[in-house]
């Protein structure tokens, strides 16, 4: 692990290039059915709901599971991941975009999901990302996202499926506070694992999964 504090390095490009490089290996490790991480959301969504997948990767397994009954839009900064997503989930719409610059009209979605993606953005941007999500959601819409247990200043690490990768985190409590400040109702908070299948040994990981709802109009 190395601190990501070099002003000459474009860390967004590092993430984008890293996923372009490791896309095949990462996709193979993620080729499984979605587990119960989507169950609370799927139990509440009406068929045909509009769902945005932030950091959709190659579309498996999250976008694929959502697209069985819902209208899914996925965004990702990696051209190679988007290419694979379009092949893997032909019924969804995928856009090459950065979550902090992409534009959608207000109230465009009934749900927004972000699995294993937020920590690839500088943590100074995370609350603004949550604010953007709140604007994109219709009243009563749902937001579910994996975050981190602990605060970690930005760092890079080699060996992420053969690529160099960047992470930056606040703590679980920080993220719960962000949701509260934006008016979300926290419906569920629990821990899930790393999201890979059993095809290769991985060190144990735990990620908080937050499931929240934007209030209905009064």
C-alpha positions in Angstrom: 0.0 0.0 0.0 1.2 3.5 -0.9 -0.3 6.9 -0.1 -2.1 8.3 -3.1 -0.7 11.8 -2.6 1.3 12.5 -5.7 -0.1 15.6 -7.4 1.4 14.5 -10.7 -0.7 11.3 -10.8 -4.2 11.3 -12.3 -5.8 8.8 -10.0 -9.1 8.7 -11.9 -7.1 7.6 -15.0 -5.3 5.0 -12.8 -8.6 3.5 -11.8 -9.9 3.6 -15.4 -6.8 2.0 -16.8 -6.6 -0.5 -14.0 -10.1 -1.9 -14.8 -9.4 -1.8 -18.5 -6.3 -4.0 -17.7 -7.9 -6.4 -15.3 -11.4 -6.5 -16.8 -11.3 -10.1 -17.9 -9.9 -11.5 -14.7 -12.2 -9.3 -12.5 -15.3 -10.3 -14.6 -14.5 -14.0 -14.3 -14.2 -13.6 -10.5 -17.5 -11.9 -10.4 -19.4 -14.4 -12.6 -21.9 -15.7 -10.1 -25.5 -15.1 -9.3 -26.2 -12.1 -7.1 -26.7 -13.2 -3.5 -29.0 -11.7 -0.9 -27.4 -8.2 -1.2 -30.2 -7.2 -3.6 -33.0 -8.9 -1.7 -34.3 -5.9 0.3 -34.4 -3.8 -2.8 -35.9 -6.3 -5.1 -38.6 -7.0 -2.5 -39.8 -3.4 -2.7 -39.4 -2.5 -6.3 -42.4 -2.6 -8.6 -41.7 -4.5 -11.9 -40.3 -2.2 -14.6 -38.7 0.2 -12.1 -35.9 2.5 -13.3 -32.6 1.5 -11.7 -29.2 3.2 -12.0 -26.1 1.0 -11.3 -23.1 3.3 -10.4 -19.8 1.6 -11.2 -21.6 -1.2 -13.0 -18.4 -2.9 -14.2 -19.0 -5.6 -16.7 -22.7 -6.0 -15.7 -22.4 -9.2 -13.7 -23.9 -10.1 -11.4 -25.7 -6.9 -10.2 -27.0 -5.3 -13.4 -27.8 -8.7 -14.8 -29.9 -9.6 -11.8 -31.7 -6.2 -11.8 -32.4 -6.3 -15.6 -34.5 -9.4 -15.3 -37.5 -7.3 -14.2 -36.3 -3.7 -14.3 -35.1 -1.0 -16.6 -31.4 -0.7 -15.8 -28.9 2.0 -16.7 -25.3 1.4 -15.8 -22.4 3.8 -15.8 -18.7 3.0 -15.5 -15.5 4.9 -16.2 -13.7 1.9 -17.8 -14.3 1.5 -21.6 -13.5 -2.2 -21.4 -15.9 -2.8 -18.6 -18.7 -1.0 -20.5 -17.9 -3.0 -23.6 -18.3 -6.2 -21.6 -21.4 -5.0 -19.9 -23.1 -4.4 -23.2 -22.3 -8.0 -24.2 -23.3 -9.5 -20.9 -26.6 -7.6 -20.2 -28.1 -6.8 -23.6 -31.4 -5.6 -22.1 -29.8 -2.8 -20.1 -28.4 0.6 -21.2 -24.8 1.3 -20.4 -22.9 4.6 -20.6 -19.2 5.4 -20.3 -19.2 8.1 -17.6 -17.8 9.3 -14.4 -20.3 9.3 -11.5 -19.2 12.9 -10.5 -19.8 14.4 -14.0 -22.6 12.4 -15.5 -25.9 14.2 -15.8 -29.4 12.9 -15.3 -32.7 14.8 -14.9 -34.0 15.1 -11.4 -36.1 12.1 -10.2 -34.9 9.9 -13.1 -34.7 6.7 -11.1 -36.6 4.6 -8.6 -33.5 3.1 -7.2 -29.7 3.6 -7.3 -27.2 0.9 -6.5 -23.4 1.2 -6.0 -21.5 -2.0 -5.2 -17.7 -2.0 -4.6 -17.4 1.3 -6.5 -17.6 4.4 -4.2 -14.2 3.8 -2.7 -12.6 4.3 -6.1 -13.5 8.0 -5.9 -11.6 10.4 -3.6 -13.5 10.4 -0.3 -13.8 14.2 -0.4 -16.3 13.7 -3.2 -18.4 11.0 -1.5 -21.0 13.2 0.2 -21.4 15.2 -3.0 -22.0 11.9 -4.8 -24.7 11.0 -2.3 -26.2 14.4 -2.9 -26.3 13.7 -6.7 -28.0 10.4 -6.0 -30.6 12.0 -3.9 -31.4 14.4 -6.8 -31.6 11.6 -9.3 -34.0 9.5 -7.1 -37.8 9.9 -7.3 -39.5 10.5 -3.9 -39.6 7.2 -2.1 -36.7 5.9 -4.2 -34.1 3.6 -2.8 -30.3 3.8 -2.5 -28.2 0.8 -1.7 -24.4 0.9 -1.6 -21.3 -0.9 -0.2 -19.1 1.4 1.8 -16.2 0.9 4.3 -15.9 0.1 8.0 -13.0 2.5 8.7 -11.6 5.8 7.5 -8.6 5.3 5.2 -6.8 8.1 3.5 -6.4 7.6 -0.3 -3.9 4.8 -1.2 -2.9 2.6 -4.1 -2.0 -1.1 -4.0 -0.5 -3.3 -6.7 -1.8 -6.8 -7.4 -5.5 -6.1 -7.9 -6.2 -8.8 -10.4 -2.8 -7.9 -11.9 -3.4 -4.1 -11.9 -2.6 -1.2 -9.7 -5.7 0.2 -8.0 -6.8 3.2 -5.9 -9.0 3.4 -2.8 -10.3 6.2 -0.5 -12.8 5.7 2.3 -14.7 7.3 5.2 -16.1 5.1 7.9 -19.5 3.4 8.1 -20.6 5.9 10.7 -19.5 8.8 8.4 -21.6 7.4 5.5 -24.6 6.9 7.8 -24.3 10.6 8.8 -24.1 11.7 5.2 -27.4 9.8 4.4 -29.0 11.4 7.5 -27.9 14.9 6.5 -29.5 14.4 3.0 -32.8 13.3 4.5 -32.5 9.6 3.7 -34.2 7.0 6.0 -31.8 4.2 6.8 -33.7 1.0 6.4 -31.0 -1.6 6.8 -27.2 -1.8 7.6 -25.3 -5.0 7.5 -22.0 -6.5 6.4 -21.4 -8.5 3.3 -18.3 -10.1 1.8 -16.1 -9.3 -1.2 -18.5 -10.3 -3.9 -16.2 -12.7 -5.7 -17.0 -16.4 -6.5 -14.9 -19.2 -5.2 -12.7 -19.7 -8.3 -9.6 -18.3 -6.6 -8.5 -17.8 -3.0 -9.1 -14.2 -1.7 -8.4 -12.8 1.7 -11.5 -12.3 3.8 -13.2 -9.0 3.4 -16.2 -7.3 4.9 -18.1 -4.3 3.6 -21.0 -2.4 5.2 -24.1 -2.5 3.0 -26.4 0.5 3.5 -29.9 0.4 2.3 -31.8 3.7 2.5 -34.9 5.4 1.2 -35.5 9.0 0.0 -38.6 10.4 1.7 -41.9 10.6 -0.1 -43.3 14.1 -0.7 -45.3 15.3 2.2 
